[in-house]
Structure formats: C-alpha cells, structure tokens
Amino acid sequence: MVEFALRWLPFGGPRADDILVTFGISTLTFARRLQEVLASDHPPRLSLAERNGLREMAAALGRPSERP
C-alpha cells in the first residue's frame, strides 16, 4: 500500500478507480489504512519528505471534496 501511494505521490494521489481496482476498497478506507500504517509502532522506512507527503495525501483523500 505504501509503495502504491509513493508511486502516486508526485501526481497528488491515486484516483478512486485505481484504488478500487488495486485493493478492492474505497478511497476513504485506503486513506484511513495509509494513515494507520504511517502512525503504527513500526512504520516503513521513509524519508521525512515521503512521510509528510503521504500524510498530506492521506488527509486529502480522506476529505470528500478532495478525492480525485
């Protein structure tokens, strides 16, 4: 999930249909799970820029008006 999100980071995040096809979940669920991974006790090794970018992406995807 993190690798998928990182690939989409330069583009502002994945589209809802890409998330659905890849993971079979909604954009909101994807955003919540990504936030959980980043906040976990053992988060993936990411640079500060990647971590902040993914947090911003997840927050934006979690807002209905911001979803692609």
Contact map, one row per residue, 1 for C-alpha under 8 A:
11111000000000000000000000000000010000000000000000000000000000000000
11111100000000000000000000000000010000000000000000000000000000000000
11111110000000000000000000000000000000000000000000000000000000000000
11111111000000000000000000000000000000000000000000000000000000000000
11111111100011000000000000000000000000000000000000000100000000000000
01111111110000000000000000000000000000000000000001000100000000000000
00111111110000000000000000000000000000000000000000000000000000000000
00011111111111000000000000000000000000000000000000000000000000000000
00001111111111000000000000000000000000000000000000001100100000000000
00000111111110000000000000000000000000000000000000000000000000000000
00000001111111000000000000000000000000000000000000000000000000000000
00000001111111000000000000000000000000000000000000000000100000000000
00001001111111100000000000000000000000000000000000000000100010000001
00001001101111110110000000000000000000000000000000000000000000000001
00000000000011111110000000000000000000000000000000000000000000000011
00000000000001111111000001100000000000000000000000000000000000000011
00000000000000111111100000000000000000000000000000000000000000000000
00000000000001111111110000000000000000000000000000000000000000000000
00000000000001111111111111100100000000000000000000000000000000000000
00000000000000011111111111100000000000000000000000000000000000000000
00000000000000001111111100000000000000000000000000000000000000000000
00000000000000000111111100000000000000000000000000000000000000000000
00000000000000000011111110000000000000000000000000000000000000000000
00000000000000000011111111000000000000000000000000000000000000000000
00000000000000000011001111101100000000000000000000000000000000000000
00000000000000010011000111111100000000000000000000000000000000000000
00000000000000010011000011111110000000000000000000000000000011000010
00000000000000000000000001111111000000000000000000000000000011100000
00000000000000000000000011111111100000000000000000000000000000000000
00000000000000000010000011111111110000000000000000000000010000000000
00000000000000000000000000111111111000000000000000000000111011000000
00000000000000000000000000011111111100000000000000000000010001000000
00000000000000000000000000001111111110000000000000000000000000000000
11000000000000000000000000000111111111000000000000000100010000000000
00000000000000000000000000000011111111100000000000000010010000000000
00000000000000000000000000000001111111110000000000000000000000000000
00000000000000000000000000000000111111110011000000000000000000000000
00000000000000000000000000000000011111110011000000100010000000000000
00000000000000000000000000000000001111111010000000000000000000000000
00000000000000000000000000000000000111111110000000000000000000000000
00000000000000000000000000000000000000111110000000000000000000000000
00000000000000000000000000000000000000011111000000000000000000000000
00000000000000000000000000000000000011111111100000000000000000000000
00000000000000000000000000000000000011000111110000000000000000000000
00000000000000000000000000000000000000000011111000000000000000000000
00000000000000000000000000000000000000000001111111100000000000000000
00000000000000000000000000000000000000000000111111100000000000000000
00000000000000000000000000000000000000000000011111110000000000000000
00000000000000000000000000000000000000000000011111111000000000000000
00000100000000000000000000000000000000000000011111111100000000000000
00000000000000000000000000000000000001000000011111111110000000000000
00000000000000000000000000000000000000000000000111111111000000000000
00000000100000000000000000000000000000000000000011111111100000000000
00001100100000000000000000000000010000000000000001111111110000000000
00000000000000000000000000000000001001000000000000111111111000000000
00000000000000000000000000000000000000000000000000011111111100000000
00000000100110000000000000000010000000000000000000001111111110000000
00000000000000000000000000000111011000000000000000000111111111000000
00000000000000000000000000000010000000000000000000000011111111100000
00000000000000000000000000000000000000000000000000000001111111100110
00000000000010000000000000110010000000000000000000000000111111110111
00000000000000000000000000110011000000000000000000000000011111110110
00000000000000000000000000010000000000000000000000000000001111111110
00000000000000000000000000000000000000000000000000000000000011111110
00000000000000000000000000000000000000000000000000000000000000111110
00000000000000000000000000000000000000000000000000000000000111111111
00000000000000110000000000100000000000000000000000000000000111111111
00000000000011110000000000000000000000000000000000000000000010000111
